[in-house]
Amino acid sequence: MKWAFYTRSQVTWRRLGLVYDMTFLAVSIHADTVDQLDAEARRAWAGGADAVEVRADRFREPPALLAAYLRTHHERTWIVTCRSRAEGGRSTGEALERATFLADAAQGTRAYIDFELADWRRYADVCKLIEHATAGLTPPERRLILSTHDFEGLPKNLADVANEMVALPGIAASKTVYPANHIGDSFDALDLMHEHGEALTAIAMGEDGLWTRALAKKFGSFATYCTLSAESATAPGQITLDKMVNCYRWANLDAATSVFGVIGDPVGHSKGPLLFSRWFAEFEINAIYLPLRVRPIGDGAQRFLDACVKRPWLDLGGLSVTLPHKTAALAWAGEGADRISQQLGAVNTLSFQENVVKGTNTDCHAAVASLAEALDCPPSQLTGLTVDVLGAGGAARAVLYGLSMFGCDVTIFGRSLDKARRLADEHGARAAGWEDRAGRKGEVLINCTSVGLWPRVNESPMPQDALDGCRLVFDLVYHPLQTQLLRQADQAGVQTLNGLDMFIRQAAMQFELWTSKAPDRGRAYRIVADEIRRYAGSSE
Ligand code: NDP
């Protein structure tokens, strides 16, 4: 933590020993009874939570019972709140009623009380109740958290309100929450956490603000809030405790953590966070890898990347780039894009090292290496191999580039013949209409369309009985692992290769570019395959 980030009141409290130097990973629990709270809180502690936020909006028992329970578990960190409807909660009680409840529930405990700034401003007496509840603590501790919750969008006066809260004397910490309509909205929250450190937690809600929750510890904010399960979330975009601990590496984060991630839309399904967090852990690298949804609105990708590099304190190390931003990433990287990505017209990897941005593409090498290994030969022996490629999009372009580099004889079957022709012309291949694909003759068939991708798992880009004479069917799709196309190939006695090996290879190349370490691909394959099977509930 840096002294320069504290407001004057925070500095005073630190000198008095009244400010903690840690970020709490708090699980928010809607509790109606002590028994329910107890059951869920035990799960939270067992799962690695540092604190429990008791959302007592509709608590059905006397507050004294809650206070007695909290006193019994005084060694734990508790945050108690009774969120009003106006601020996204379920409580219909007036400010005085809620404050009285909170003061009674905190009586004789060391619980933090979270109360809404709007009501705190309007009812000064209310706050005294809360302050009295914790006044007898030895050593004296500030226990009041002030919070604001906006559900319309990024508030115009966000910074003013945050600055007002953190400057108030007698407050343990502040929290401000608003929805992010796109990832650009989340930078305001990051800026505030960077500026105020432990005095403030700022959360941009929703998938587009996910990183504000995951990075709170990097900025030393007071707390971040997660959920036991997606179903029991108390706010949009809350990350599960399991993910926070096991995927976003909560225990390992600190101010020096480097930030990596994947930008695209959608990215929620990405297996990148699972994969890279394992590799960072294996090599004991202080880094986090996050799914960053960047919507393709106008020059959204460019604005996002510009905003990132303007903030060196983000410690951005690298980004994987996926649909639909690979072309935009190439343009943004400019001269930093290497020859292969320029020829492909797509960047799938951005590296940020010592103020230099580099762009490259790892898809092409990964596809060829995966294919060659399946055929049990080095890539140099692919020369003359006859290959039919289905699709003429970004992945087909990368595959084709690699195949033509090694002298394969390729035919592209595209839904849009013009597009297939253009691509074929660029790489000395042939193009054919989509309706002609059943007459294919190549030794290898590669599916570069998204047909068969989860959840439309029963679709195949090839008609039945059109795989005769084929030596290998390679489906770039890896979710599910065994697509309908690969099932057809299996039935026809044709060797199959799913897209997971290629995915792991291109990711491993990214990891090596960023860290100079070569990860174990075999173990990674098993981890991601297990996750895909679990997700699909498949019996593969
Ligand atoms: P694009 O959107 O760039 O291209 C998709 C291609 O598939 C287009 O040519 C599109 O045709 C065609 N297509 C889509 N639906 C149909 C359909 N119903 N019938 C016929 N053609 C269709 O996507 P990408 O090229 O980036 O990705 C394609 C697939 O490859 C995805 O499933 C992706 O997950 C996978 N992939 C796997 C990787 C790995 O590492 N294993 C790496 C990259 C991608 P049109 O042009 O007419 O729209």
Residues whose N, C-alpha, C, O or C-beta is under 5 A from the ligand:
A	BS01	NDP	G391 A392 G393 G394 A395 A396 R415 S416 C448 T449 S450 V451 L453 L476 V477 G499 L500 M502 F503
